């Protein structure tokens, strides 16, 4: 998972993640990572159409979108 988040940061490609919100709701988000630290990532969220802060511990899965799978 960390590798895909770093790839999104370095190559500015969107990834899809399953995220558990603070209210225990599961959401599927398409994001592009702009910053990573030990506990959080900052990313542009296409669902909310703005930059958002996500807790790494609440990211349940990350996957590369189909159109970007064979590029790296």
VMD Tcl script that builds the backbone (N, CA, C; Angstrom):
set m [mol new atoms 216]
animate dup $m
set s [atomselect $m all]
$s set {name element resname resid chain x y z} {
  {N N UNK 1 A 0.823 -1.193 0.000}
  {CA C UNK 1 A 0.000 0.000 0.000}
  {C C UNK 1 A 0.867 1.257 0.000}
  {N N UNK 2 A 1.900 1.287 0.862}
  {CA C UNK 2 A 2.769 2.459 0.922}
  {C C UNK 2 A 3.409 2.753 -0.427}
  {N N UNK 3 A 3.768 1.684 -1.145}
  {CA C UNK 3 A 4.402 1.849 -2.459}
  {C C UNK 3 A 3.469 2.567 -3.432}
  {N N UNK 4 A 2.185 2.233 -3.401}
  {CA C UNK 4 A 1.228 2.867 -4.303}
  {C C UNK 4 A 0.971 4.323 -3.926}
  {N N UNK 5 A 0.953 4.603 -2.638}
  {CA C UNK 5 A 0.790 5.991 -2.206}
  {C C UNK 5 A 2.001 6.824 -2.624}
  {N N UNK 6 A 3.199 6.260 -2.489}
  {CA C UNK 6 A 4.408 6.958 -2.934}
  {C C UNK 6 A 4.413 7.155 -4.443}
  {N N UNK 7 A 3.936 6.174 -5.171}
  {CA C UNK 7 A 3.863 6.302 -6.627}
  {C C UNK 7 A 2.905 7.426 -7.019}
  {N N UNK 8 A 1.782 7.501 -6.339}
  {CA C UNK 8 A 0.839 8.584 -6.606}
  {C C UNK 8 A 1.479 9.934 -6.322}
  {N N UNK 9 A 2.234 10.017 -5.224}
  {CA C UNK 9 A 2.928 11.259 -4.875}
  {C C UNK 9 A 3.982 11.619 -5.918}
  {N N UNK 10 A 4.836 10.671 -6.258}
  {CA C UNK 10 A 5.966 10.945 -7.161}
  {C C UNK 10 A 5.558 11.166 -8.604}
  {N N UNK 11 A 4.576 10.411 -9.069}
  {CA C UNK 11 A 4.181 10.488 -10.485}
  {C C UNK 11 A 2.888 11.278 -10.693}
  {N N UNK 12 A 2.280 11.726 -9.594}
  {CA C UNK 12 A 1.024 12.471 -9.641}
  {C C UNK 12 A -0.057 11.735 -10.430}
  {N N UNK 13 A -0.166 10.426 -10.167}
  {CA C UNK 13 A -1.215 9.633 -10.795}
  {C C UNK 13 A -2.299 9.332 -9.767}
  {N N UNK 14 A -3.539 9.268 -10.222}
  {CA C UNK 14 A -4.622 8.957 -9.286}
  {C C UNK 14 A -4.626 7.486 -8.897}
  {N N UNK 15 A -4.990 7.239 -7.651}
  {CA C UNK 15 A -5.195 5.886 -7.147}
  {C C UNK 15 A -6.577 5.851 -6.505}
  {N N UNK 16 A -7.072 4.652 -6.338}
  {CA C UNK 16 A -8.361 4.481 -5.693}
  {C C UNK 16 A -8.126 3.831 -4.338}
  {N N UNK 17 A -8.810 4.323 -3.313}
  {CA C UNK 17 A -8.635 3.736 -1.991}
  {C C UNK 17 A -9.991 3.488 -1.342}
  {N N UNK 18 A -9.994 2.525 -0.458}
  {CA C UNK 18 A -11.126 2.289 0.425}
  {C C UNK 18 A -10.715 2.869 1.769}
  {N N UNK 19 A -11.549 3.751 2.294}
  {CA C UNK 19 A -11.204 4.506 3.497}
  {C C UNK 19 A -12.303 4.370 4.545}
  {N N UNK 20 A -11.903 4.230 5.784}
  {CA C UNK 20 A -12.832 4.180 6.904}
  {C C UNK 20 A -12.834 5.554 7.566}
  {N N UNK 21 A -13.977 6.237 7.515}
  {CA C UNK 21 A -14.055 7.594 8.055}
  {C C UNK 21 A -14.101 7.578 9.576}
  {N N UNK 22 A -13.996 8.744 10.161}
  {CA C UNK 22 A -14.049 8.867 11.624}
  {C C UNK 22 A -15.418 8.474 12.184}
  {N N UNK 23 A -16.431 8.449 11.312}
  {CA C UNK 23 A -17.773 8.014 11.731}
  {C C UNK 23 A -18.036 6.557 11.354}
  {N N UNK 24 A -16.961 5.819 11.063}
  {CA C UNK 24 A -17.032 4.391 10.710}
  {C C UNK 24 A -17.819 4.102 9.436}
  {N N UNK 25 A -17.759 5.015 8.495}
  {CA C UNK 25 A -18.373 4.815 7.188}
  {C C UNK 25 A -17.268 4.446 6.192}
  {N N UNK 26 A -17.539 3.445 5.353}
  {CA C UNK 26 A -16.599 3.073 4.297}
  {C C UNK 26 A -16.868 3.929 3.080}
  {N N UNK 27 A -15.799 4.484 2.505}
  {CA C UNK 27 A -15.938 5.246 1.272}
  {C C UNK 27 A -14.866 4.806 0.293}
  {N N UNK 28 A -15.204 4.892 -0.986}
  {CA C UNK 28 A -14.240 4.627 -2.056}
  {C C UNK 28 A -13.869 5.982 -2.627}
  {N N UNK 29 A -12.567 6.289 -2.595}
  {CA C UNK 29 A -12.083 7.598 -3.026}
  {C C UNK 29 A -11.058 7.465 -4.143}
  {N N UNK 30 A -11.151 8.348 -5.102}
  {CA C UNK 30 A -10.110 8.500 -6.119}
  {C C UNK 30 A -9.309 9.719 -5.691}
  {N N UNK 31 A -7.992 9.525 -5.485}
  {CA C UNK 31 A -7.145 10.600 -4.948}
  {C C UNK 31 A -5.835 10.704 -5.717}
  {N N UNK 32 A -5.194 11.862 -5.571}
  {CA C UNK 32 A -3.804 12.062 -5.994}
  {C C UNK 32 A -3.077 12.625 -4.785}
  {N N UNK 33 A -2.064 11.902 -4.323}
  {CA C UNK 33 A -1.349 12.261 -3.105}
  {C C UNK 33 A -0.447 13.467 -3.354}
  {N N UNK 34 A -0.465 14.424 -2.411}
  {CA C UNK 34 A 0.407 15.593 -2.520}
  {C C UNK 34 A 1.430 15.674 -1.388}
  {N N UNK 35 A 1.187 14.956 -0.282}
  {CA C UNK 35 A 2.129 14.971 0.840}
  {C C UNK 35 A 1.886 13.740 1.711}
  {N N UNK 36 A 2.971 13.168 2.220}
  {CA C UNK 36 A 2.879 12.015 3.119}
  {C C UNK 36 A 3.753 12.287 4.333}
  {N N UNK 37 A 3.213 11.998 5.531}
  {CA C UNK 37 A 4.063 11.981 6.723}
  {C C UNK 37 A 3.817 10.667 7.456}
  {N N UNK 38 A 4.239 10.542 8.684}
  {CA C UNK 38 A 4.165 9.262 9.399}
  {C C UNK 38 A 2.742 8.773 9.644}
  {N N UNK 39 A 1.805 9.677 9.855}
  {CA C UNK 39 A 0.455 9.263 10.241}
  {C C UNK 39 A -0.645 9.667 9.269}
  {N N UNK 40 A -0.363 10.606 8.381}
  {CA C UNK 40 A -1.403 11.104 7.471}
  {C C UNK 40 A -0.879 11.292 6.056}
  {N N UNK 41 A -1.818 11.395 5.140}
  {CA C UNK 41 A -1.485 11.843 3.781}
  {C C UNK 41 A -2.406 13.008 3.444}
  {N N UNK 42 A -1.920 13.924 2.657}
  {CA C UNK 42 A -2.752 14.980 2.093}
  {C C UNK 42 A -2.898 14.631 0.626}
  {N N UNK 43 A -4.133 14.694 0.137}
  {CA C UNK 43 A -4.387 14.304 -1.246}
  {C C UNK 43 A -5.571 15.078 -1.799}
  {N N UNK 44 A -5.543 15.274 -3.110}
  {CA C UNK 44 A -6.725 15.836 -3.769}
  {C C UNK 44 A -7.737 14.706 -3.909}
  {N N UNK 45 A -8.949 14.938 -3.410}
  {CA C UNK 45 A -10.017 13.945 -3.459}
  {C C UNK 45 A -11.004 14.337 -4.551}
  {N N UNK 46 A -11.175 13.454 -5.537}
  {CA C UNK 46 A -12.090 13.738 -6.630}
  {C C UNK 46 A -13.551 13.682 -6.181}
  {N N UNK 47 A -13.849 12.928 -5.135}
  {CA C UNK 47 A -15.214 12.862 -4.620}
  {C C UNK 47 A -15.637 14.203 -4.016}
  {N N UNK 48 A -14.783 14.777 -3.186}
  {CA C UNK 48 A -15.086 16.053 -2.513}
  {C C UNK 48 A -14.617 17.275 -3.301}
  {N N UNK 49 A -13.819 17.025 -4.346}
  {CA C UNK 49 A -13.282 18.081 -5.214}
  {C C UNK 49 A -12.469 19.126 -4.439}
  {N N UNK 50 A -11.651 18.602 -3.518}
  {CA C UNK 50 A -10.760 19.469 -2.748}
  {C C UNK 50 A -9.665 18.645 -2.083}
  {N N UNK 51 A -8.654 19.347 -1.598}
  {CA C UNK 51 A -7.577 18.681 -0.875}
  {C C UNK 51 A -8.098 18.233 0.481}
  {N N UNK 52 A -7.769 16.988 0.866}
  {CA C UNK 52 A -8.244 16.420 2.125}
  {C C UNK 52 A -7.083 15.769 2.858}
  {N N UNK 53 A -7.231 15.620 4.165}
  {CA C UNK 53 A -6.254 14.956 5.000}
  {C C UNK 53 A -6.819 13.601 5.410}
  {N N UNK 54 A -6.048 12.528 5.183}
  {CA C UNK 54 A -6.490 11.167 5.487}
  {C C UNK 54 A -5.523 10.524 6.470}
  {N N UNK 55 A -6.053 9.832 7.476}
  {CA C UNK 55 A -5.226 9.073 8.404}
  {C C UNK 55 A -4.792 7.780 7.708}
  {N N UNK 56 A -3.502 7.514 7.716}
  {CA C UNK 56 A -2.977 6.308 7.066}
  {C C UNK 56 A -3.583 5.053 7.697}
  {N N UNK 57 A -3.769 5.062 8.998}
  {CA C UNK 57 A -4.323 3.874 9.676}
  {C C UNK 57 A -5.757 3.567 9.241}
  {N N UNK 58 A -6.455 4.532 8.652}
  {CA C UNK 58 A -7.828 4.314 8.194}
  {C C UNK 58 A -7.929 3.945 6.718}
  {N N UNK 59 A -6.801 3.889 6.032}
  {CA C UNK 59 A -6.795 3.457 4.638}
  {C C UNK 59 A -6.778 1.937 4.622}
  {N N UNK 60 A -7.836 1.343 4.106}
  {CA C UNK 60 A -7.969 -0.113 4.140}
  {C C UNK 60 A -7.358 -0.786 2.919}
  {N N UNK 61 A -7.413 -0.117 1.770}
  {CA C UNK 61 A -6.771 -0.655 0.565}
  {C C UNK 61 A -6.516 0.475 -0.413}
  {N N UNK 62 A -5.519 0.247 -1.271}
  {CA C UNK 62 A -5.172 1.202 -2.326}
  {C C UNK 62 A -4.927 0.407 -3.588}
  {N N UNK 63 A -5.454 0.883 -4.707}
  {CA C UNK 63 A -5.201 0.226 -5.977}
  {C C UNK 63 A -4.988 1.260 -7.078}
  {N N UNK 64 A -4.140 0.900 -8.010}
  {CA C UNK 64 A -3.890 1.757 -9.168}
  {C C UNK 64 A -5.087 1.632 -10.102}
  {N N UNK 65 A -5.517 2.746 -10.641}
  {CA C UNK 65 A -6.618 2.718 -11.602}
  {C C UNK 65 A -6.194 1.976 -12.861}
  {N N UNK 66 A -7.146 1.341 -13.531}
  {CA C UNK 66 A -6.848 0.465 -14.680}
  {C C UNK 66 A -5.950 1.119 -15.719}
  {N N UNK 67 A -6.209 2.377 -16.060}
  {CA C UNK 67 A -5.455 3.019 -17.136}
  {C C UNK 67 A -4.000 3.274 -16.767}
  {N N UNK 68 A -3.632 3.128 -15.485}
  {CA C UNK 68 A -2.250 3.380 -15.042}
  {C C UNK 68 A -1.521 2.110 -14.636}
  {N N UNK 69 A -2.145 0.954 -14.680}
  {CA C UNK 69 A -1.534 -0.292 -14.192}
  {C C UNK 69 A -0.262 -0.693 -14.926}
  {N N UNK 70 A -0.221 -0.516 -16.223}
  {CA C UNK 70 A 0.907 -1.005 -17.014}
  {C C UNK 70 A 1.971 0.059 -17.284}
  {N N UNK 71 A 1.887 1.199 -16.598}
  {CA C UNK 71 A 2.836 2.267 -16.855}
  {C C UNK 71 A 4.072 2.220 -15.967}
  {N N UNK 72 A 4.149 1.327 -15.026}
  {CA C UNK 72 A 5.304 1.340 -14.137}
  {C C UNK 72 A 5.516 0.029 -13.560}
}
mol reanalyze $m
mol bondsrecalc $m
mol representation Tube
mol addrep $m
